[in-house]
């Protein structure tokens, strides 16, 4: 369960305060505890536990809640989420820091995560049940120039993010994580970091063979649960 994972918060780069703040504001119950007033049907799995910003914007409105499991679309894959990671952007979203592009409430936060494909629709060919995958940051931007539709397909604003028991995603919106040496927590930190590196190499003028690049030893801080 998601709460079981959140009981074992881990931090990288010394940012314990951010995680402690989120844990406190979420009012996380002990592992295995039922959410008050919202019993979870374990057998049918018709309801999943989520963390969402609800009622109003602000970190004070981040709560543990429940939602129906996402609808199984025949052209999508169904993923059981294993871990999520925290970027600086995820501290801006609760305050509606991107204006109308932040999305609407309730909103599930965090754009980075990793999960396991548990089911696929008959039209899905790129992944199969059992694959470990990371959702891509922009769900509808797989190539080409930026446009409004692509730029507004980002997870955790305006689209719900990864702090949910399950996500139903397009097969083009996930990437397999085949590196067995990476734990789920480590794999969950990849999406935004990879997108940033790709943008640095291809944005503006694309890098060419023989050119030199500067690789930063330390960049944006990152926390994981």
C-alpha positions as CSV (number, residue, x, y, z in Angstrom):
1,X,0.0,0.0,0.0
2,X,1.1,3.6,-0.6
3,X,1.0,4.4,3.1
4,X,3.3,1.5,3.9
5,X,5.9,3.1,1.5
6,X,5.4,6.5,3.0
7,X,6.1,5.2,6.5
8,X,9.7,4.6,5.3
9,X,10.6,8.1,3.9
10,X,14.1,8.3,2.6
11,X,15.9,11.6,1.8
12,X,18.8,12.4,-0.5
13,X,21.0,15.5,-0.5
14,X,20.0,16.3,3.1
15,X,16.6,17.7,2.5
16,X,14.9,16.0,5.4
17,X,12.8,19.1,6.3
18,X,10.9,19.0,3.0
19,X,9.9,15.4,3.5
20,X,9.1,15.9,7.2
21,X,6.8,18.8,6.3
22,X,5.0,16.7,3.7
23,X,4.7,13.7,6.0
24,X,3.3,16.0,8.8
25,X,0.9,17.8,6.5
26,X,-0.4,14.6,5.0
27,X,-1.2,13.3,8.5
28,X,0.0,9.9,7.5
29,X,-1.5,7.1,9.5
30,X,0.4,4.0,10.6
31,X,1.1,1.3,8.0
32,X,-2.0,-0.8,7.4
33,X,-4.4,1.6,9.1
34,X,-7.7,2.4,7.4
35,X,-8.4,6.0,6.4
36,X,-11.1,7.3,8.7
37,X,-14.5,7.1,7.1
38,X,-13.1,5.6,3.9
39,X,-12.7,1.8,4.3
40,X,-10.7,0.2,1.4
41,X,-12.1,-2.8,-0.4
42,X,-9.0,-5.0,-0.6
43,X,-10.6,-7.8,-2.4
44,X,-12.2,-6.0,-5.4
45,X,-9.6,-3.1,-5.3
46,X,-12.3,-0.7,-6.4
47,X,-10.8,2.0,-4.2
48,X,-7.2,3.1,-3.9
49,X,-5.4,5.4,-1.4
50,X,-3.9,8.6,-2.8
51,X,-2.3,11.8,-1.5
52,X,-4.0,14.8,-3.0
53,X,-4.3,18.6,-2.6
54,X,-7.9,19.2,-1.9
55,X,-10.3,21.9,-0.7
56,X,-7.9,24.8,-1.5
57,X,-4.3,25.3,-2.6
58,X,-1.4,25.2,-0.2
59,X,0.7,22.5,1.5
60,X,-1.7,22.6,4.4
61,X,-4.3,21.1,2.1
62,X,-2.3,18.0,1.2
63,X,-4.2,15.0,2.5
64,X,-4.4,11.2,2.5
65,X,-7.6,10.3,0.7
66,X,-9.2,7.6,-1.5
67,X,-10.4,7.5,-5.1
68,X,-11.9,4.9,-7.3
69,X,-9.2,2.9,-9.2
70,X,-8.5,4.5,-12.5
71,X,-10.6,3.2,-15.4
72,X,-8.9,0.4,-17.5
73,X,-8.7,1.8,-21.0
74,X,-8.1,-0.7,-23.8
75,X,-5.4,1.5,-25.3
76,X,-3.6,2.0,-21.9
77,X,-1.5,0.1,-19.3
78,X,-2.4,-0.1,-15.7
79,X,0.5,0.4,-13.3
80,X,0.8,-0.3,-9.6
81,X,3.0,2.5,-8.2
82,X,6.0,1.5,-6.1
83,X,7.8,4.8,-5.3
84,X,7.8,8.5,-6.0
85,X,10.4,11.2,-5.8
86,X,10.2,14.9,-5.0
87,X,11.5,17.7,-7.2
88,X,11.6,21.4,-6.4
89,X,8.7,21.8,-8.8
90,X,6.6,19.6,-6.5
91,X,6.9,22.3,-3.8
92,X,5.7,25.0,-6.2
93,X,2.6,23.1,-7.4
94,X,0.7,23.0,-4.0
95,X,0.8,26.9,-4.0
96,X,-0.6,26.9,-7.6
97,X,2.7,28.3,-8.7
98,X,2.0,27.7,-12.4
99,X,-1.2,29.6,-12.4
100,X,-4.0,28.1,-14.5
101,X,-1.6,25.5,-15.9
102,X,-1.2,24.0,-12.4
103,X,-4.6,22.3,-13.0
104,X,-7.7,22.0,-10.8
105,X,-8.4,20.4,-7.4
106,X,-8.3,17.8,-6.2
107,X,-4.8,17.2,-7.6
108,X,-2.4,14.2,-6.9
109,X,1.1,15.6,-6.6
110,X,4.6,14.5,-7.7
111,X,5.6,14.0,-11.3
112,X,8.4,11.4,-10.8
113,X,7.8,7.8,-9.9
114,X,8.1,4.1,-10.7
115,X,5.6,1.3,-10.9
116,X,4.9,-2.2,-12.2
117,X,2.6,-2.9,-15.1
118,X,-0.2,-5.0,-13.8
119,X,-2.5,-5.1,-16.8
120,X,-2.6,-3.9,-20.4
121,X,-5.3,-3.2,-22.9
122,X,-5.5,-5.3,-26.1
123,X,-4.1,-2.5,-28.1
124,X,-0.9,-2.1,-26.0
125,X,2.2,-3.5,-27.5
126,X,5.2,-1.7,-25.9
127,X,4.8,-3.1,-22.4
128,X,3.5,-6.3,-20.7
129,X,2.4,-7.1,-17.2
130,X,5.4,-7.4,-14.9
131,X,7.5,-4.6,-16.6
132,X,8.9,-2.0,-14.3
133,X,8.2,1.5,-15.8
134,X,8.6,5.2,-15.1
135,X,5.8,7.5,-16.2
136,X,7.1,10.3,-18.5
137,X,6.9,13.8,-17.3
138,X,5.0,15.0,-20.4
139,X,2.4,12.3,-21.2
140,X,1.6,13.6,-24.7
141,X,5.0,14.9,-25.8
142,X,6.9,12.1,-27.5
143,X,8.5,14.2,-30.2
144,X,8.3,17.4,-32.3
145,X,8.1,21.0,-31.3
146,X,6.3,22.2,-28.1
147,X,2.7,23.2,-28.4
148,X,0.0,23.9,-25.8
149,X,-1.4,20.3,-25.9
150,X,2.1,18.8,-25.2
151,X,3.1,21.4,-22.6
152,X,-0.1,20.9,-20.6
153,X,0.3,17.1,-20.4
154,X,2.7,17.2,-17.5
155,X,2.1,15.0,-14.4
156,X,1.3,16.6,-11.1
157,X,-0.2,19.6,-12.7
158,X,-2.4,19.7,-14.6
159,X,-2.6,15.9,-14.8
160,X,-2.7,13.9,-11.6
161,X,0.8,12.7,-10.4
162,X,2.3,9.6,-9.1
163,X,1.3,9.6,-5.4
164,X,-1.5,7.1,-6.0
165,X,-1.9,3.4,-5.6
166,X,-2.4,2.9,-9.4
167,X,-2.1,4.9,-12.6
168,X,-3.7,4.2,-16.0
169,X,-1.3,5.5,-18.6
170,X,-0.7,5.5,-22.4
171,X,1.9,3.0,-23.5
172,X,3.7,6.0,-25.0
173,X,3.7,7.7,-21.6
174,X,5.8,5.1,-19.8
175,X,9.5,4.0,-20.2
176,X,10.8,0.6,-19.1
177,X,13.4,0.5,-16.3
178,X,15.5,-2.5,-17.1
179,X,18.4,-1.6,-14.8
180,X,18.1,-4.3,-12.1
181,X,20.7,-2.7,-9.9
182,X,18.4,0.3,-9.3
183,X,16.0,0.0,-6.4
184,X,12.5,1.3,-6.9
185,X,13.4,4.4,-4.9
186,X,16.4,5.1,-7.1
187,X,14.5,4.4,-10.3
188,X,11.8,6.9,-9.2
189,X,14.3,9.7,-9.4
190,X,15.0,9.2,-13.1
191,X,12.2,10.9,-15.1
192,X,12.8,14.7,-14.5
193,X,16.6,14.2,-14.3
194,X,16.6,12.4,-17.6
195,X,14.3,15.0,-19.2
196,X,16.6,17.8,-17.9
197,X,19.7,16.2,-19.3
198,X,18.0,15.5,-22.7
199,X,16.8,19.2,-22.9
200,X,20.3,20.4,-22.1
201,X,21.8,18.4,-24.9
202,X,19.1,18.9,-27.5
203,X,17.5,22.3,-26.6
204,X,18.6,25.3,-28.6
205,X,21.4,23.9,-30.8
206,X,21.6,20.1,-30.8
207,X,24.9,18.7,-29.7
208,X,27.1,17.2,-32.4
209,X,29.7,14.5,-32.4
210,X,33.1,15.8,-31.3
211,X,31.7,18.6,-29.1
212,X,32.5,18.9,-25.5
213,X,29.9,19.0,-22.7
214,X,30.1,20.0,-19.1
215,X,28.6,17.5,-16.7
216,X,27.6,18.9,-13.3
217,X,28.6,16.8,-10.3
218,X,25.6,18.1,-8.3
219,X,22.4,19.7,-9.6
220,X,18.9,20.1,-8.3
221,X,18.2,18.3,-5.0
222,X,16.0,15.4,-4.9
223,X,14.2,13.5,-2.2
224,X,12.6,10.1,-2.4
225,X,10.0,8.1,-0.5
